[in-house]
Amino acid sequence: MTKPEPREITADQTAALPSTSGDMVRAAVDEYETRQTIEAKCAKDADKLEMLFQAVEYRETGVERVT
């Protein structure tokens, strides 16, 4: 199984938007995925932290598969 390409997913999801709006969303996703800016790096780190916090919450509520 291969990892889905976020840019392709976003292109599909924004295809029906007006071009200005779609371009803005696609540019934001591209910036996030390439992590060339400090903002994109910070956003990626925040996403990782959120996943870790969620794993801790699951573990504390009794989910056994969280290690």
KATA-V49822 format. One line per field, one symbol per residue. ss: DSSP state (h for helix, s for strand, l for the rest). psi: psi as a letter, one per 30 degrees, with the letter a starting at -180 (. if undefined). A space follows every 50 residues. Layout:
# KATA-V49822
ss=???
psi=???
This chain:
# KATA-V49822
ss=lllllhhhhhhhhlllllhhhhhhhhhhhhhhhhlllhhhhhhhhhhhhh hhhhhhhhhhlllllll
psi=klkkjeeeeeeefgeflkeeeeeeeeeeeeeeefhfleeeeeeeeeeeee eeeeeeeeefggkfgk.
